[in-house]
Structure formats: structure tokens, C-alpha cells
Amino acid sequence: MAVAHVSSLENFRSSRRLAELLRGHDDIGSAAQTTRAALERRPEFASRIAIWDVAVRGLFEANLGEAVVLSFLRLSEHWPAQRSAHDLLAIGRAVTDIGRSAGSRIAHAALTELSKVLPRLAGANEVTTVLAALCQLADMGPESVGLAINRLEQLLGHAGAEGFSAWVSAGLRASGGRAAQRRAYFGLDDALSARLLALGRTGDDFARLEKRLAATMVALWNRKPRFRKLAIAPTSVPRRTSLAVGLIGLPETFPGFEGARADAIYLAAVAHAGAHLVHSTVRFPVGRLKALQLALVSLIEDARVETLALREMPGLRWLWLPFHTAVPSGQATAAGLMTRLARALIDPDYQDGDAWVAKGRTLFAAASERWTDPAISREIGGLLGNDIGQMRLQFNAKSYVVEPAYRDDNLALWDFGDAPDAPDAPTETIELAVDSVRIERREEAGGRSTDETARPDETLRARASVTTLLDGIPVATYPEWDYAANTERIDWTTILEADAVASAKPLELPAESEALRSITRLTRDASIGRRLRQKGQREGDALDIDAAVARTIERRAGHVSEPRVYQRDAPGPRDLAFLLLLDLSHSTADRDRAGRTVLDVERKAAAIMAAAVETARDAIAVHGFNSDGRERVRYLRIKGFDEPMDAVVRSRLAGLGSSHSTRLGAALRHAGSYLVQRRAFRKVLLVLTDGEPSDIDVPDPQYLTEDARRAAQQLRRRGMDIFAFGIGGGHYPQLGRIFGERYALRVPRIDVLPQRVMQLYTELKK
Amino acid sequence: MTNPALLLDQYRILDEPYYRPLRDEVELFGAAYASRMPVMLKGPTGCGKTRFIEYMAWRLGRPLITVACHEDMTAADLVGRWLLDAEGTVWSDGPLTTAVRLGAICYLDEIVEARQDTTVVIHPLTDDRRVLPLEKRGELIHAHSDFQLVISYNPGYQSAIKDLKESTKQRFAALDFDYPDRSAEVEVVSREAGIEPEIADLLVKIASHSRNLKGQGLDEGASTRMLVNAGRLIGYGISLDKACETTIVVPLTDDADTRNTLRDVISACA
């Protein structure tokens, strides 16, 4: 039993060290010994007791006060038997770290809150995930960790451990090292924060499903509305689908519906919206109707269009029914009865003893001859509304929300006329209508392009007018890859696009430069394009039967002829599109030993490449970028694909300057969007840069590298060829990581450019 | 098969093919054949063009020589070529030449798939000359009086590369085909697949929804032929969703989103 002997010796020594440390602190000392003795008797701790000692010593030595140590001892003593001992020790270490960064009060709060949320964190590694997020937050934003800890239970209940961790790292990144922004984010005062928290778990369901939903709408209903993403507003009333002329707004996520259920509710919502588009042919005047009546008429109209849809497509019932979960019990409130009625009208098997629900059912069934007439919704809804009024049931227009969740807000059914201004309109109605309008407005004011399909929309244009002169027009938002969290951050970067400013004097390009001559030759002779079949060749991959027969005949006839009996695939017409993307960040102003800046080399290379490629009659565009945080990725158009390489373009090249940072991934995605639109057999994106991506709001240098790498991979998958020329003397280890070693070529001086261009063409030919 | 009559017999259609007329195409084609006018059958894939020409060949009592055109097809594949045997060279007629010599209906299926220079060989046959020059053989064949040329053409491929030359197009009378209307398509599917009209009706409903997706993820919606295939599987006891998956969803597209949309359509209709 040598092992046991050794471990018990260790145990003895460890215990003695702890006791020595705690000497003089009798309260803690005796409590520690008691807890220790209790833990020693538990098998899962027996081999770890020395580590536990270290954890307690750490807490004590961090000088966080007796309360923290005692609190940890209490947690240890009551540590549930089924929980891993490892988690307890991790909590000890994490609290020590948090205490060191944020102080003992926060450390104590952390212990208290952690012990509360413990039952929630039952999954493998959930405790460690949460602890790691808290430690990261304590380290990078000590003033904010308390805010997160105080709400820990709520946050975890909402987002889960993984979601919480993603939310924390997103917040650290979004606030870019500014404490005030961090406080707003972690105090949930920030709209982005609430949104990310809601998204944390499910991701952006709308973005994921949009294409499928649009196709489903076309397939089922043969209607082609545009889809618009509605951001989740931090209101108490959940978001519903919203219809407008030619437009369907869908919440970016339906909270509470995840995975397969998320797919189902979006499909149900789109099927329902389509039923409205096809069957809700008139708009009801609001007139003097009260909110309750509006809601009831809408409810009947919902049932009417669904019934009509089910006649044509009975399978839709199985899409909609699962969301009707109302049961014939509970307190009879107006809203409760209405969800029961909604179910009763669509679910023939549903039993409900309530007289009002039964009356609604009877009225609706009795109108079956006239189901195609929207007027019945108005009639039945009106009758049922009167009954509810007589039953004296409360109806709160402010908190009312259409149920089940797949149904839309039904505002599109109503003709509000000038209701909000009309003096005699009932106040309730106005509130309902105005509230909904208010939500729309706020969204537009605060929203960074939540509407991707309708870009550039009015909001963008309005905001653009302020920034146009300096930065360009916001034209697009792109996601960014967070390698640490393994997620895409939706709409994370905003591209501001503008034409490059021309300088008075065009860039001078020695017409007879050796580099230009050799690159022109190279590009002209390079054969990259479709392959064509050539027959009757001297050599080739396959026998050309016709030629072979003809040659044999000639030979037998005694003629001597050339043995052209093969066919082969040969290059066809040129069909290549190039996009040069120039890095215009501040570091491109660095000079080499000869006094040339990186930017000088870049623009000269761009001028030569553009001139040469144009001579070869391929299309080439030259764009540039730099960035100033994720909201301002500036993208300059220097030469369009169809612009000639003339003095104007050379003036723009001459007018380029170096400033700000390098958010490469966003620029790559935007450049890719230009290339995608080109019709060409090969599409080549060539980045001229001086090194690694960086930006002011990103502390982790690896983050943007990994994002750019992902962007490059995604573009390759879409059929583009991507290369990078590392300009200047540096080594640029990141370039290989981002683009792949074979595609990242070093161009220290302009005179090696021809060689590199040749390498590029060699790769293209493969 | 040196005997021309025997050679032709293999191209004869003996049993009446099932064909349900859409409009007056049978009458029109009959008149066109009477004057030996070249005919072009236009319409989406799987709507019954080939079945129609088989039916007409049977009705007119003419042999039918069908050539499925493909992009590697050369003029020699149509008109014929010299081959070698022990004696020396022998000429072998291509399918078009056979039809021209012996008086069959020659049906060039999906003509746009063939290279444009290939299709030019049919030009002398499609005007009042009605001749086929075999330049490799130094022969000029005057078409048999029963010969007729029919091509099919799917306008769904709207690409500049895959369109007929104007000079080819204008030589033909054209019959426009489309999927039959609902009741007719139900009749066709139910008869061809041997299934109950109710199931056929469901399949037709699914197809009409899928045709909405043309140009929105699909190049073509589900064809009548696909529905017949689905119906046949159902006839063998396969469930509706599996049959549709196998004969409609998977063949139509490889795009995961579009496949899901089609599945949504199927479950919405069922």
C-alpha cells in the first residue's frame, strides 16, 4: 500500500501547512479543520483534499476577508454528493481570482450567487464555462464583474452557460476597453447587450432560415414579399410577425423556441402570413372599435384565413396545431379565453366547456358558406366582443399580445386612417396603434441596419448624410467570426463605402518599366479560362475516332499524311476577373531602408497590375480599405471593373493615404460581394497588405486573424481564388495563417513583383 | 440488318402509347406531317413531348428514330461515318441518314444540348430541298417522301449559349407544350402510375406548388413524369413522403434550403 502511504503523508503535510497558515485566526482555523474532516470522509474528495487545502490557502492569502473564506467553507461542507469535487475546487480558485481583481465584496457576492445557481449548472463543464467567463470579465473589466454577478441567476436562466460565456466575451469586445461602455453593457442598459443575450443561445434564427422561408412563401402561396428582420426590442411584450405591403417582418428570434422548434415556428409564421396575403383581401376600418374588438375581429380573421388555407393544404394543420397549447381550465381572463377560442376554431378535437368559446365556434361554423368573405370576421368578432364586455372581463390592451406566437400582430388588417390624430378615436385604440408605431421608430433610430434586404434604406441614408464626406456611406454589415466562442457575431461590422479622393497629380508610372513589361507579357500569355475541345491534333488525351478512321483510309489508299488523330482540351477565351484590395492602414506609412513607404509600393504594384491585366483584356478592379472600430470599416473604390486604367484612376491612386487600422475580414467579405456579382470563369481576389489585421477595439491579435482566415475560406468555398501579397520587409507570419502558405506571397520590393505574379498565375492554372 | 424493311421495323411502335391530348396538337401535327413540315416541340422537361411524338408516330404508322442530343455530339454522330473492317472501309449511316433514306420520323430530343455546328447539318433537310449531303461520302440523299424531322426544345434553359440559332429556329413549325391543367394531369398521373385519383390529385397539388419555385431556387418545378414516378413508388406500397422524397425532392435540387422548402410543401399538402 505504498501509494496510500505516500498520499496520506502528503495529506498530513498539506493539513499542517493549512493549520500553520490559519494560526491566529481561530474562527477560520477551527471551521476549516471541521470542514476538512468532513470532506476527508467523502470518497470523491479523499484524493483531492490536498488541492482543497491549496484552494482554501489561496482564498485566505488573497486577503479577501474572513467572510469569503467562511463562505467557501460552508459551500464545501454542503457540497452535494453527486456534484464533481473538481467544480468546487474550480469555484475556490475562480473566486480567489475574482477577488484579486475586483475586491472582496464582489468575491463574496460571487460565492453566494454561484451557490444559488449551482443546481442550474448541471451539464458537463457548465460550471467551468461560467467561471472562466467570470474570471475573464474580472480580469478585463473589474468594475463590471459585480454587475454580472448580481444578475447571475437571471442571466443564466435566460441564456444558459454557453450563452452567458458568449455574451460576456461579446461585451468585452464590443466595449473596446472603455469602462463606461462595459458598465452599460453588463448592466444590461445597452440594447446590444439585451439582444446578444437573447441571441446567445439560439443565434439569429431569422438569418439562418430566411432563404428557406422566402422559398416556402413562394412555393406555398406564390407570393414574393420581401422579408425584413425585426430586432428584438427589450420590451415586456414579445415580438410578433408584422405584415405590411409587400413586406413581412419576422423577429430575429422567437425566444423560447429553439432548434427544431425554431424552424417550426418560423414556418408556421410564414404559412400564416401567406394565408393573410392571399385571403385577407380587405382592410377593416378601425372606426370606433375598441382594442378588445380589434383583437377579436383579428382573431376570427386569423381563423378564417387558416381555415381557407387548410382547405387547399390540409397538412398545414400539423404545422400550426402544436403551437395551440391552450387548455380549457384556469382563470377566465379575456386573453385566456381568446387563446382557447383560437384553438377551438382550428382544432376540431379540442373540447372546451366554456359557453363563450362554444358560441364563437358555433358562429364561425355557421358562417361556413361565407368563409371566403372577410366581412364575417368583423361580424363574429363584434358579437363576441360584446359578450366579453357583458361578462365584465378585464382586457389589458397594453400587455395583450397575439397568441399563439406564430400569428402576426394583425395590424395590417386594419385601416387606421388618421386615427391617432382624430379627436374622437377611443384612446385604447390609439395606444395600441401608437405603441406599435413607436416600436418601429425606435428600432429604426437605434438599429444598425436590421434590414438587410432593403439596403440602403431611409435610415441608412439619413445617417449617411452626416458621415458621407468623411467616411462614406454605410452600405453593408457583415458578421465576424469569434474563434474563442466559436460563433459568428451577426452584423458585427459596418462597411462605409466611398470613391477614393483623387489627387491633383496622377501617379506617375514609367511606361517602359521592366516590371510592367514582364507582367503584361505574363498576364497576356497566361491561359486561364474555359477549356475547349480541339480535334485532329498531333497529340492529345483521347483518340479522335473520325480523324483516326480518315488517316487509316488515307494510309491504305497510299497517301502519306500527318498523324493528327487525337483530340484534346485546350484553353478557351479569356475569362478572368481580378479585384485588388489595398491595405490603407496607418502602418502602410512605414518606410523601408530606401525611404519608400509600403503604400508607395502598394499603389505602384496596383497600377502595374491593373495596366497589365487590362492589356490582357481581363477585368480588374482596385479597392482599398482601413478601419476604425467595427462600426467604421472604410472601403474605397479606386478603380471599378469597367473603368479604364486612366489618369483619373492614377490620380486616385496618388491620392491614397495611410490611416487607422486593418480589419481585414470585413474588407474581404465586402470585396467578395463585388466579385460574386461578376460573371467570370475565374475570380481572383488579391490583397496587398503590410501585415497582420488589427483594430482599436480588439485586444486579442489572434481574433481578427482567425476572422480573416474564415472570411478567406468562405470566399474560396464560393469559388474565388484568394491571394495576398505581403508588401515591405516584414515576415508576416499571420498572412500564411489567413490565406494559406501557398497563397501568401512576399513582395519586399517592386522588382520582385513579376516573379510573384507568375507564381500567382501558376497557382491559378492548377 | 441490311434489309431496309427489317431495319425500319425495329423503329416501329406497335402498341398505342397512352397520350392525353392537351388541346389540338394531334390535329396540328397531323397537318404538319401531311405537308412534311419540320416540327419543333417546345416545353418544360417531363411534360410529355416525347410521349406525344411516340403517339403520333404510332398514329401515323411511321417508324420513329429518336436521337438524344448531347454536347459532345458531332455531325458524324448524326449522319454517319466511315468505319474499318477487314475488307477496308465501310460506310455506316447515322440515325438521321437512316431516317432520311428509309422514310422515318427522326426525333432529335433536346436539340439545344448539341453543339451549334452540329445542328446546321439539318438545314438542307428542313427547307424545300429536303436533301442530306454526305460530304464525306460524296453523296446527296433526297429524303424519302415519308421522312419528317421533329426536334424538341426546352426553353427553360435561358442561357445565351444554349439557344437555337435563329436560322435553325425559323425552319420549324412549333407546338407549345406545358404541364396539363390540374384535372388532366391528375388523369395522366393516375393512369400512368396506376394509383387512385385522390393520391394523384395530391401529387399534382404538390407539383403545382413546386412549379411556383421556378427561378426561385429551382430551374424547373416537378414534372408530370416525376409525379408518375412518385405514383409508381406509392403503388408499390412506399409512403407518400418517402416516394416524394425519392422522386421529387432529391432529384430536383441539391440545395438544402430548397429541399427543405419542398418538404414543407409536401407536408403542407398532405
Interface residues (C-beta under 8 A of the other chain):
Chain A: K211 R212 A214 A215 T216 V218 A219 L220 W221 N222 K224 L267 A271 E312 M313 P314 G315 L316 W318 L319 R533 I545 D546 V549 A550 T552 I553 R556
Chain B: D72 T74 A76 R81 W82 L83 L84 G88 T89 K205 H209 S210 N212 L213 Q216 G217 D257 T258 N260 T261 L262 D264 V265 I266 S267 A268 C269 A270
